[in-house]
């Protein structure tokens, strides 16, 4: 089974540095300095990398809704109320007020 992994530029840069640390081209401290993170954070990232490979570098909440996001039903209800009460103030484009 093949899995496609999409990583950001930042995660790709981390992968390059972590690979060099794993190959012992860099020390953990040098790698942490290169990524501008603490030594402790570098060990945490290395731990995730060793467990899951490159997928361990991807933020684990990617693709999930924020904990602070309003439920879709609430957003739809508020939008409907605004359109009902002020039909002339909102144009066809979201966020555009005339």
ABEGO torsion letter per residue (X at the ends): XBBBBBBBAAAAAAAAAAAAAAAGABBAAAAAAAAGBBAAAAAAAAAAAAAAEAAAABBAABGBBBAABBBAAAAAAAAAAAAAABAAABBABBGBBX
